[in-house]
Amino acid sequence: MPAGIMTPARNMPSMIGRNGNNVGGFVSTSGLVLSQSSMMDGQLLPLDMPQNTSKSDLARIQDDDFDSATKSDSDNNHELVSGDDQDPRPKKKRYHRHTQHQIQEMEAFFKECPHPDDKQRKELSRELNLEPLQVKFWFQNKRTQMKNQHERHENTQLRTENEKLRADNMRYREALSNASCPNCGGPTAIGEMSFDEHHLRLENARLREEIDRISAIAAKYVGKPVVNYPLLSPPVPSRPLELGMGNFGPQPGLGGDIHASPGDLIRSISGPIESEKPMIIELAVAAMEELTRMAQMGEPLWMTSLDGSTHVLNEDEYLRTFPRGIGPKPAGFKCEASRESAVVIMNHINLVEILMDVNQWSTLFSGIVSRAMTLEVLSTGVAGNYNGALQVMTSEFQVPSPLVPTRESYYVRYCKQHGDGTWAVVDVSLDDLRPTPGVRCRRRPSGCLIQEMPNGYSKVTWVEHVEVDDRGVHNLYKQLVSSGQAFGAKRWVTTLDRQCERLASAMATNISTGDVGVITNQEGRKSMLKLAERMVISFCAGVSASTTHTWTTLSGTGADDVRVMTRKSIDDPGRPPGIVLSAATSFWLPVPPKTIFDFLRDENSRSEWDILSNGGVVQEMAHIANGRDTGNCVSLLRVNSTNSSQSNMLILQESCTDPTVSFVIYAPVDIVAMNVVLNGGDPDYVALLPSGFAILPDGGGGEGVSGGSLLTVAFQILVDSVPTAKLSLGSVATVNNLIACTVERIKASLSCEAA
C-alpha cells in the first residue's frame, strides 16, 4: 500500500469548502467559518458587508447572531465570539435573542434551501422582522454546524477503518510468528518464506505508520486519542454486482440444489480450528507464490503440445521448482494440469469480487460448480477491498452428465493484489490438515492471474492443477476427462468469457430495433435473462452425478441406460407443486458438437425430435442475443398445435456454446406469467421445469479437429400434482419411453445429415 494512502477516496472528507475555502483536509476549524474576511478597527468584517456599517451596528448584529447560534447549535456556544468581546474598550452590549418562531421558520427554510440568495434573505427578514445580515449570518452558522456534524460522522468511519486495519495487522504478525511446517508440524525454517514475509513486513510497517498518522489526525477531530482495540474483523457482507442482471446468488425456488445449507455440508466438513489457522495462512501464502510463477513461466515447466494448442506440465520440473507443495501425490491418483489465457469483457475489480463471493462465483460457473459454500472467513482483506482476503471453502465440481462422478474439494481461497491493476486468486487443498477417508480429489495451487486492460477488459490467465482418482468415470467419458477438457483451465476460461458476454448484453442499451422479435424494453430484457439464468442453473444442478442425487438405472430398455430420480416440490414458487421425475441418459454420436448444437437449437427442426410439440409449427416470438456467437441467445418460442382443441404453448429456451461445452435448455412457461416478465415483472415466481441437452466433445479430436460428441439428454416431468402421492410404475415407463424415442429421433435425423 503506497505511503500516504489510508482509505478509499469515497471516505475522505471534503478538502474544499462550499465557498472555495481550503479547510485543510483533515484539519477542522474550531468555531465559526465566515467566508473570506478583512479587518476593520480590529474586528473581523465579512467582505460582502457594506463598508459604511458602524461599529455599533456590527456589534448588535454579531450579538444577535451569537444568540441565534446559541439556540440552534449548543456545540458552538462556547466558540462564537462577538466583535465587542475583542474590543478592549468598555461598551454596553445589546442582546437581541431570536424568538422561537423565528428560529423555527429559518430551520424550515434551511431544509428547503441552505443557500438563500439576496432576494430570499430580504424576503425572509421582512417576514421575521430581522435584518438581512442577521438572516445571512444565521444561515452561515447553520451551514457550519451541519458541516461539523458531517465531519464528525466521517471521523467515526475513519476510526472504525483504523481499528480494522490494526486488527488485521496483528493477526498477520501473530500468524507469521507462529507459522509451522504443514508437512512435519515443526517451526518454519528461516528463509522459507523470504519473499512473502519480507513483503508483509514492509506492508505492516507502512500500515503502522499510516494508522498512527491518521489516528493523530482523527484525535484532533474528536478531541481525544483514538484507542486501537485488537478486535477481530467481522465478515464483510457479500457485495453483489449490479450489472443489469439483478444480483448474482441463489435464486428463489432453487432450494438446496445449488448451494449447500449449513446442515448439509459437503462430506460434513466443519470449519478450521484455531490451531490450524496459522498453517492455513502459511499454506495460502506459499500457494500464491506458486500460482503466480506457474501463470508466467514457460519452458521447461510448461511444454507445448505437438499441435501447439495447449500447454503440458512437466511434472519432474514442477517437483524441482516447487519442492514444498502439499506433499506427495497419493497412490492411484493422476495429475491433471492445464493453463489457458483469454481477454474477457469485465472490469478486473468486478471479476475479483465475483471470485471472492461464493454465491456469485457458483452462479457464474453453474455448469462447473454444482455446490459450494464458505466455511469460515479468516480475513476480509484491507482498505475496503479483497486484497489479503482468506476464506476456507468446500465445493463440488461437475460435468453435465450422470456418468461422471463429481469432484469434492476442501480448500482455502486467497486473494492478493500484486500491483496496480494486477490481482491473483488461488485455491489450495487443506485435506492434509485433516485427512478424510474417501478423498478423490486434491487441488494443488490453482486459480487465476487477472490483469487490467483498457476499456473495461481484463486478461485472465487460469491455472488448473489437481490430483484425482478418476476410476469411477464411465468408459464413455474416460478420454474426455483424461485429456483435461472436462475439468481443465480451458473450460473455466471459456465459460468465464461466455458469461461475461452474457452480462454485457444484459447491460446493453443500444439495441437495434430493426430486427423482428428483438426485445428492446430494458426492464423486460433483464427479467427474461434472469428467468433464463435460473432455468440454466436448475438444469445443470439436476443433471450431474452430485452426491445429493440418487440416480436409479433402468435396466432392460434395450437402448442406452436411462437414469431416473424423483423429487417432491412443496411450497416452491419457482417449481410447480407435486412429484417431479427426472430422467437422463448420455450417449456418443459420430457428429461434431457444432452440428448437434445447431440442429437442436433451431426452431425449424424442433418437430423432428420434440415429441411433446405433436408436430406443431414452432415459431420464434422474441429473442435476446447473448454474445459474439449467434448461437448464444435466449428465445421465446410458440408451438402452434395442429389440434385446434389444444391451446398454444410457449417455450422459454436458452442456447449457449463455447469450445468446451454447449447447452440447449428449455422449459414450458405460462403465457400470462411471461407477459408479466416481458413487461419487467419479477421472474422469480414463474414456475419452471427445465429439460434440455448438454453437448461435449468426446476428447478424441485435437485443436481444430472435429471429432465425435457426447450428448446428454435430460427431462423433468411433473408426474403428479399432489406432493404426497406415490410414484407409479406407469409414470416411470412413460418418461422412459419419452426419452428413448427422443434419442432415436435425434440419432436418425443427425445420421441423415451426416450422410
C-alpha positions, 0 to 999 in steps of 0.5 A, a space after each residue: 500500500 503506497 505511503 500516504 494512502 489510508 482509505 478509499 477516496 469515497 471516505 475522505 472528507 471534503 478538502 474544499 469548502 462550499 465557498 472555495 475555502 481550503 479547510 485543510 483536509 483533515 484539519 477542522 476549524 474550531 468555531 465559526 467559518 465566515 467566508 473570506 474576511 478583512 479587518 476593520 478597527 480590529 474586528 473581523 468584517 465579512 467582505 460582502 458587508 457594506 463598508 459604511 456599517 458602524 461599529 455599533 451596528 456590527 456589534 448588535 448584529 454579531 450579538 444577535 447572531 451569537 444568540 441565534 447560534 446559541 439556540 440552534 447549535 449548543 456545540 458552538 456556544 462556547 466558540 462564537 465570539 462577538 466583535 465587542 468581546 475583542 474590543 478592549 474598550 468598555 461598551 454596553 452590549 445589546 442582546 437581541 435573542 431570536 424568538 422561537 418562531 423565528 428560529 423555527 421558520 429559518 430551520 424550515 427554510 434551511 431544509 428547503 434551501 441552505 443557500 438563500 440568495 439576496 432576494 430570499 434573505 430580504 424576503 425572509 427578514 421582512 417576514 421575521 422582522 430581522 435584518 438581512 445580515 442577521 438572516 445571512 449570518 444565521 444561515 452561515 452558522 447553520 451551514 457550519 454546524 451541519 458541516 461539523 456534524 458531517 465531519 464528525 460522522 466521517 471521523 467515526 468511519 475513519 476510526 472504525 477503518 483504523 481499528 480494522 486495519 490494526 486488527 488485521 495487522 496483528 493477526 498477520 504478525 501473530 500468524 507469521 510468528 507462529 507459522 509451522 511446517 504443514 508437512 512435519 508440524 515443526 517451526 518454519 525454517 528461516 528463509 522459507 518464506 523470504 519473499 512473502 514475509 519480507 513483503 508483509 513486513 514492509 506492508 505492516 510497517 507502512 500500515 503502522 505508520 499510516 494508522 498512527 498518522 491518521 489516528 493523530 489526525 482523527 484525535 484532533 477531530 474528536 478531541 481525544 486519542 483514538 484507542 486501537 482495540 485488537 478486535 477481530 474483523 467481522 465478515 464483510 457482507 457479500 457485495 453483489 454486482 449490479 450489472 443489469 442482471 439483478 444480483 448474482 446468488 441463489 435464486 428463489 425456488 432453487 432450494 438446496 440444489 445449488 448451494 449447500 445449507 449449513 446442515 448439509 455440508 459437503 462430506 460434513 466438513 466443519 470449519 478450521 480450528 484455531 490451531 490450524 489457522 496459522 498453517 492455513 495462512 502459511 499454506 495460502 501464502 506459499 500457494 500464491 507464490 506458486 500460482 503466480 510463477 506457474 501463470 508466467 513461466 514457460 519452458 521447461 515447466 510448461 511444454 507445448 503440445 505437438 499441435 501447439 494448442 495447449 500447454 503440458 506440465 512437466 511434472 519432474 520440473 514442477 517437483 524441482 521448482 516447487 519442492 514444498 507443495 502439499 506433499 506427495 501425490 497419493 497412490 492411484 491418483 493422476 495429475 491433471 494440469 492445464 493453463 489457458 489465457 483469454 481477454 474477457 469483457 469485465 472490469 478486473 475489480 468486478 471479476 475479483 469480487 465475483 471470485 471472492 463471493 461464493 454465491 456469485 462465483 457458483 452462479 457464474 460457473 453453474 455448469 462447473 460448480 454444482 455446490 459450494 459454500 464458505 466455511 469460515 472467513 479468516 480475513 476480509 482483506 484491507 482498505 475496503 477491498 479483497 486484497 489479503 482476503 482468506 476464506 476456507 471453502 468446500 465445493 463440488 465440481 461437475 460435468 453435465 452428465 450422470 456418468 461422471 462422478 463429481 469432484 469434492 474439494 476442501 480448500 482455502 481461497 486467497 486473494 492478493 493484489 500484486 500491483 496496480 491493476 494486477 490481482 491473483 486468486 488461488 485455491 489450495 487443498 487443506 485435506 492434509 490438515 485433516 485427512 478424510 477417508 474417501 478423498 478423490 480429489 486434491 487441488 494443488 495451487 490453482 486459480 487465476 492471474 487477472 490483469 487490467 486492460 483498457 476499456 473495461 477488459 481484463 486478461 485472465 490467465 487460469 491455472 488448473 492443477 489437481 490430483 484425482 482418482 478418476 476410476 469411477 468415470 464411465 468408459 464413455 467419458 474416460 478420454 474426455 476427462 483424461 485429456 483435461 477438457 472436462 475439468 481443465 483451465 480451458 473450460 473455466 476460461 471459456 465459460 468465464 468469457 461466455 458469461 461475461 458476454 452474457 452480462 454485457 448484453 444484459 447491460 446493453 442499451 443500444 439495441 437495434 430495433 430493426 430486427 423482428 422479435 428483438 426485445 428492446 424494453 430494458 426492464 423486460 430484457 433483464 427479467 427474461 435473462 434472469 428467468 433464463 439464468 435460473 432455468 440454466 442453473 436448475 438444469 445443470 444442478 439436476 443433471 450431474 452425478 452430485 452426491 445429493 442425487 440418487 440416480 436409479 438405472 433402468 435396466 432392460 430398455 434395450 437402448 442406452 441406460 436411462 437414469 431416473 430420480 424423483 423429487 417432491 416440490 412443496 411450497 416452491 414458487 419457482 417449481 410447480 407443486 407435486 412429484 417431479 421425475 427426472 430422467 437422463 441418459 448420455 450417449 456418443 454420436 459420430 457428429 461434431 458438437 457444432 452440428 448437434 448444437 445447431 440442429 437442436 437449437 433451431 426452431 425449424 427442426 424442433 418437430 423432428 425430435 420434440 415429441 411433446 410439440 405433436 408436430 406443431 409449427 414452432 415459431 420464434 416470438 422474441 429473442 435476446 442475443 447473448 454474445 459474439 456467437 449467434 448461437 448464444 441467445 435466449 428465445 421465446 418460442 410458440 408451438 402452434 398445435 395442429 389440434 385446434 382443441 389444444 391451446 398454444 404453448 410457449 417455450 422459454 429456451 436458452 442456447 449457449 456454446 463455447 469450445 468446451 461445452 454447449 447447452 440447449 435448455 428449455 422449459 414450458 412457461 405460462 403465457 400470462 406469467 411471461 407477459 408479466 416478465 416481458 413487461 419487467 415483472 419479477 421472474 422469480 415466481 414463474 414456475 419452471 421445469 427445465 429439460 434440455 441437452 448438454 453437448 461435449 466433445 468426446 476428447 478424441 479430436 485435437 485443436 481444430 479437429 472435429 471429432 465425435 460428441 457426447 450428448 446428454 439428454 435430460 427431462 423433468 416431468 411433473 408426474 403428479 400434482 399432489 406432493 404426497 402421492 406415490 410414484 407409479 410404475 406407469 409414470 416411470 415407463 412413460 418418461 422412459 419411453 419419452 426419452 428413448 424415442 427422443 434419442 432415436 429421433 435425434 440419432 436418425 435425423 443427425 445420421 441423415 445429415 451426416 450422410 
